[in-house]
Amino acid sequence: MKIEKIGRILTLFFIAILPWSVVLSVFGTEIIHLSIARYFKEIFLVTIALLYTYDVILRKIKITFDSIDKAILIFIGILLLVSFFNGTSLKGILYWLRYDTGFLVAFILFRRVFTLWNITFQNVAKVFLISGGCMLFLGLLIRYALDESILTILWFSGAVSVWDAGWPPPIYHGIPGAAVVRFQGMLEWPNQMAFFLILYIGVYLSVFAKWRKYFFMNILVVGMLLFLLMQTYSRSGYAGVFLWGVFVVGTLLFQAFRRGNLVRKYKITLWKVVTTGIILVGVCLVLMLQFWNKVAPIFERHGSTSGHFERMYIGLLRFRDHPLWQGLAQSWPASRAVFSVNQEPVLDPPEDQSIRHVIDLLKQRNPDFVFDTETYYIPESWYIQQMIEGGIFWILIFLSILLLLLFRLKDYKYILGATLWILFMNLLLHSFESVHTAMAWSMIIAAVIMMPKKSPERILESENVLR
């Protein structure tokens, strides 16, 4: 069997198992008792990288790097150098590489793997949609037809709403005072499921939105996906829905008006408008009935909201006091590998007077505030996390990488919209810590970027993903 064929099979299989990553990790660690099972994604990544390197050497191919690759390598290299001088432990560096840069390394690798082994966006999208769709369908059955307790068979934890990194996730999370079950399917957290659903919607629309015969199927599928997203009760996801909708609808209308004849292009007829309107009204009525008398607990969430504000505020203060850098593993999630990060109250706060001042201030605003190591090390924002560890120059490089990616995605509005949605969520969350979905996202945008440059919309329209 040729190396190319082995590489194709291994790469597509890797994409297929990413949506099932949490189930496989829990099964491997809790049932088979192999602690290394939670790192199978990294093992796959290294295996594919070694196979790719061997193939490149055999073919005597010269590897080149563009501006995005160079920015990512500089991003990784600078902080590695800084951390070595700051005495960061090897364990802290490895954990940082896994969470903070694993998806970026995957992007560099797979954009070349796809080209060398002739893997197209069509191949990647087909595997991701089928595998991810099966995971969502099974999660849907468990949530609405069966019962979440069935997940305990797979060794998920029965301790509802209680989860910590390195331990089995609960069968579901709830919201105190709202009596709701947040949809998380077979993932570890509702916010991670929101991240996955956003990516899935972007890929689905990129494949099917151009096919007019799938018009009603698209309405039903996307409507169901948005309903599941609403069921995660992720407030950052809700805000992202609005921004994403404005972006996509605005882009479609702009393109349609620019090219002329809106009705002829999109075949907009009265019965389609009425049918779509009835479906949207129905969804709104269902959501209103479900949210009735629960709006305040769901959206206010005093403890969660104040906790996010307090952690972000302390994170910004840490950045202000150390604007150049603090080194790797000084913030979530790699900090858990170096420090004791938990919710145990700290009676003796850090000696830093500015931190003590903030603690006093937060206690005045929130009588329930209790300082703990999670509050100090977990800023609840991916960007603040980068600012703490790498400082001003590092966050500027990171933002430059994101801007370069967005520019390269400008012709693919659905993937671009999903990416903007995901980046917005990370203002208020640390969604990229979800290694499985972050890697899937980086592989998908790598496949999109490596598509032929000419007429991207026609390429997507001509590719039959059902073939």
C-alpha angles and dihedrals in degrees: 000000000000120000090240092058092046090049093049093050093046094047096048091045089053090054090048095054097045094086088053094048097113093049092048093046093050092045092049097045101036104032105026091030095224107143090192089065092085088063097053090114091060090045090054091047093052092045093052090045092053092047091048091049091050091050092048091052092049093050093041092230119172113228116219130188128215129203095280093051092047092049091051093048091049089047091055097037098052096053093042088056092046092048093051089055091045091053099245110176121248089244091055092049093049093050090048091051090050099051107024101037108016094096091046092051088048089054093053092046102044098045085064095038091054091052097044096045096037097243112160134201085254091061094045094046094047094053094042095048095047097044095039091045091054090050091050093046092051090047089050091053092048092049100045109016106031126017135271090237088076086076089071086075086067087048098256111156120264090209097107117221092001117112138142131182113275094026131092112277118242122258088251144341126236138192118244112243095010101077092217133136113225114222112240100148109198096334129099103252139014092240089055089051089052088053091051093047092051091053092045092052091050093051094043094052092045088059105035108024092083093055109087093194088065093054097115093036088054091052092050096044097044090043090054092046091051090048090054089047090054088050091060087066089215105161093198087051090053092052089047091053090060095046092044092048092051091048097048097041091044091050093049093048092046092052092045095050091044092055094039135227101067094184096051095046098049097026091232109186134169095254092052091050092048093047092048091047092052091051093049092047090049092052091048091050091051091050092047092051092048095046095044110125088359101077097098097048092043099049105025100045094168095199095047095042095047090043092055092048093047095048094046090048093052090046091053089049091053089052092048091053093046106028096164101051147303097201135241124323093024092116141031132335103008091044088078089068092058108027137039100257115183144119096265110130114254109220093185108049123201116295091240104116093211090056090049089051091052091048090055091047093050091048089055091052096040117028089193093059114125120180116230137158092263089058090053101042102032112064094178091230126089092211095050087049090056090047092054096050102036106022130216098322094048094050089049090054090048092051089047089056090052092048091050090051092049091050091052090050095050094109094051103067099181096050089041091050092049090048092051088049092051093046090051091052090055090061087072101022141033097237094153088072085077092092096189096055094036090055091046089052093049092048092050095050088045089055091047094048092049092056117111110283097228120091100342094186092056090049091054091045093049095049110091104207090189092062 
